[in-house]
Amino acid sequence: MPQAEALTRVLDLAGIDVPILMAVDTGMGREGVRSTHDAIELAGFIASQRRMGLRGIYSHEGHAYAAPPGESGVVLDQAYEKLMELRDAIDSSLSVWPGCSVTASRLAAMPGISAVRPGTYVFGDLSLTLRHNIMEWDDLAATVLTTVVDRPSSDLALLDSGSKTLSGDKTPDGISAAAYDRRQIYVSKCSEEHGWATGPDVDDLSVGERIRLVPAHICPAVNLAAAVTVVRNGQVIDVWPVSARGRVD
Ligand SMILES: Cc1ncc(COP(=O)(O)O)c(C=O)c1O
């Protein structure tokens, strides 16, 4: 409610009218109204404002990532139920826009869903492939090229990609990245500039060897890079600057 009140003041000052999507918390515990009571109250406030028009509700099912493999359907069903309940309590003609790559393709097929807003699926990562089987491994579109910089023991390789490259995000199993070539090599620990690679195939690696990694979470990995190198059929065809790098404003 304080956000809606602040927005009213900004819109009055700016002299513009805007359509509004109300955020709904479907279980992640982040932004959005928690209860039907709060949703009705906020919808009433929006309806009383001349510069706002409520068009729909939206959500982000980020907690689906932490669901055990094969069980994200439970999160999806609960989210769908809550979205429909809140929509019908306010106005059944409102549009409904959930957003999460784990649930998007299934929610898009359900009645009453107007649009889905996935982001991670554009490149894909370990969460969407190994963990939740939402994407095929061959559809992964972004990897991190890393170099083996040390082999201190037979069960460990040190890579030149740490949390400044892969980000601090891990899969729920504690993995920061895995080898794209499907060898069983996993980055199980990171410092800023280094990754600790372990796993049954790690002894294959030699100092100086370059391997491609699939990060646990591709979104912050892209955000940490100054540019991405575009490769087609093994040939570098372009370099795209990441214009939103590090931007939090
Ligand atoms: C509000 C919101 N909508 C949609 C998305 C996209 O979800 P995903 O990263 O699962 O594709 C995000 C991701 O963080 C989000 O915060």
The ligand as an ORCA input file, in Angstrom:
! r2SCAN-3c Opt
* xyz 0 1
  C       9.402    -10.559    -10.966
  C      10.082    -11.537    -11.878
  N       9.414    -11.973    -12.951
  C       9.954    -12.869    -13.813
  C      11.240    -13.360    -13.607
  C      11.816    -14.358    -14.577
  O      11.934    -15.614    -13.974
  P      13.039    -16.691    -14.413
  O      14.360    -16.149    -14.017
  O      12.658    -17.932    -13.666
  O      12.914    -16.873    -15.886
  C      11.974    -12.925    -12.495
  C      13.332    -13.427    -12.226
  O      13.972    -13.146    -11.263
  C      11.374    -12.002    -11.597
  O      12.023    -11.555    -10.504
*
